[in-house]
Each structure stands twice: as C-alpha cells, then as structure tokens.
Amino acid sequence: MAYFTDNSKVSDKEILTWTTFGDASRELAQNIVDSDFTPDIVVAIARGGLVLAGALTYALGVKLSDAVNIEFYTDVHQTLPDPVLLAPMLDIDSIKGKNVLLVDDVADSGRTLKLTVELLAQYDTNVRSAVLYTKPRTIILPDYSWKDTDKWISFPWSDQPPVTKSVL
C-alpha cells in the first residue's frame, strides 16, 4: 500500500501549492454559495477529500462533517480493480434527509465519486459534489469543480513520504 503519492516519475504535472489551495478552496466555496445550495453536512471522501472538506466547512460555516473511507488509487496511475469501502463506515442515520456536500480532491475516473454519490442518494439525501480538479475522462461530473486538467496532480498534502522518527 502506498502511503504517499510518488509522483517523481511524472514529468508533466499540475502542482498545487498550499497558497493556491487556500485560494482554490475559497473560490469553490463561493461557487457553492452563489448556487444557493446550503449544505447541512460536509462529507469527505477519505483520504484525498479530507483537507478540502475541512477548508470548505470553515468557508461555508458548516459545523457538521463526516467522512467515508474509500481505497482506489495505490500509486501513480495504479488503482485497484474497483473502489472499496473501508471501515469505519459513515454515520448514515445522521445524514438522512439532509443537504450533503460530498467532497473529494479530484474526479479522475469518477468511479469513487459515482460510488459515493449513489451510496448517499440511497438515504433520502440531497447530494451535491465538489472537487478541486475534474479530469476529462470522469464518468460523473461533479456539481462544483475549481479547475479542469488532464495532468497528474501533485497535492501538497501527499507529495512527500510520511515523517519518520528523527535520528539523534
């Protein structure tokens, strides 16, 4: 299992910095507000959507948040055959009948986003989705997207290996 995205083998990539991420998350929040959608809860697709979901909860003034854990990407351009739901599972009872903003970092193939939208829709929710990036090959278009790209994306939260214990 890859713990970070080793994108050193990708030459043509979109590089998102922390500063640009801050601007992008505010722009995305403004688009959501301008559309007259008011989420009751923000649900992140973990792990990629966690950072953006946190930023959007603050930008939108939403206190309730949760996450659904899904594994799909294992490395650069490498995926499992299908997205897999992982425990712990989402608290379904808390989202019934709510306006849910589903958040991920990118709609690449769209398979993870589609799986999660369909899962949430089963529970009498009004689901809208938001991502930073949308790729042209996605099978589902998110309701809100900051930017379209066909490049591999280097995110600031996953472009370095995990921190290890310092050697004294």
PyMOL commands that set and color helices and strands:
alter all, ss='L'
color gray80, all
select helices_A, chain A and resi 7-9+18-34+50-60+92-94+111-121
alter helices_A, ss='H'
color red, helices_A
select strands_A, chain A and resi 13-15+41-46+64-75+78-86+99-107+126-134+144-148+152-154
alter strands_A, ss='S'
color yellow, strands_A
deselect
rebuild
show_as cartoon
